[in-house]
Amino acid sequence: MESLSATRDLWSPVKKFLFRFFFVYFFVYSFPFPFDSFDFTKPIAQPLYNFWDWLVLHVGEKWYHIRTSTAFPMFDKMDDSGYGLVFTFLNLQFSAVTATCWTLADHRRKNYEKLYQWLRLYLRYYLAASLFGYGFLKVFPSQFEPITAANLAMPVGDQSAMMLAWNFMGYSTVMMRFTGIAEVGAGILLLFRRTTTFGAILSSCVFSYVVLMDFCFNVPVRLFASHLLVISIFLVLEDRHRLLHIFFLNKPTEAVEPVTLVTHPAARKALIVAQAVVVLSLLYANVTKSIDEEKTIGHKTPPVPLYGIYNTIYFIRNRDTIPPLETDSLRWKQLVVDGGSWKQPGIIQFSTDKRNFYTILADTAKSILKIQSFTDSSEKYFLHYIVQDGDHLLLKGRFKQDSIETLMRKYDLNNYLLHKEKFTWITN
């Protein structure tokens, strides 16, 4: 049963205007939650997203001269793309205009206590859903990829800041799960009125770290994480005076007497049932999705056939044995077969140290290595392979315009300290 504070004070004009602004802004940003949270309700939300796609693309080019595009359906408004920026600008302007019109039409109202509590209820569940989405992907590790062959073969200097952060978090499943438990715990606390403040404080701490990481490591979801941090702080502000008295002023504070948000018995029961359905659906959807992703793209992903790093022993191109010259842009120097978590790419490194990224799959039934370019769908190659004594790989076929034959030796991944070193109590 939801309740609200018994306060019945007269709000100042500034407070009323700010409430109207943030009410509109938060609602526009969060809606159509919860309809966009489940596969079976997404068709209900789709018309609204279609409308945003049309409006944002049109207004972005006409008003802001920002070219926008849709890449991630139902998520574009949250990322740091041109779409996300235009959506944010539009929402700010719409909220300011709506709050102004609302003020002129309803300037005599004393306060919006009840509507404020409805907004808090909606934002609590929206924030909890986001925390579950973040948290369960860490409890069942799949958000951050493990350190696989492709990561080990990539020099640190060639990694993006985001990849560096992902490797840091992905190295330790214990660290990842601990962070995920904090996020899931904050989400659960937000579901109950009596623990909302504690949950909002924990959520503020969690998203402060997330926002800091996103900005410092150039992770392109800074808009979304920043909004979640602002919503967390907004929920904490309800008890700002009581928290100030307890933690800083050493003053006594009184308990807040709850008043029921819905008074009609049937309506109260309907609200409780609706809340329970949303909560159970969110938990089920996020847990099942996270378990599935842990097995398919996460830390429980089984290695693909021929997984590993292979260094060239000899390389024959068009029947000529090619020496390992640093100026040769066609001779292979190293082959990385990955394809594990997050669909890690395979890599062909040439003698010039240039790296090309491919999807590399081994057909063990036909002994064929299928190589598909990441950037050019027409660039496909099929090489016959033979595994010799478990450590050598012989490849024959056509690559680009040439016939090639190469013998490669598998590199022991334990030669990489990052792969070999595990947690120890005592450091030698």
PyMOL commands that set and color helices and strands:
alter all, ss='L'
color gray80, all
select helices_A, chain A and resi 13-30+35-37+42-62+76-78+82-105+113-139+149-153+156-158+161-171+173-190+193-216+222-249+265-296+341-343+413-415+417-420
alter helices_A, ss='H'
color red, helices_A
select strands_A, chain A and resi 3-5+258-260+308-317+320-321+332-337+346-350+355-363+368-373+380-388+392-399+402-411
alter strands_A, ss='S'
color yellow, strands_A
deselect
rebuild
show_as cartoon
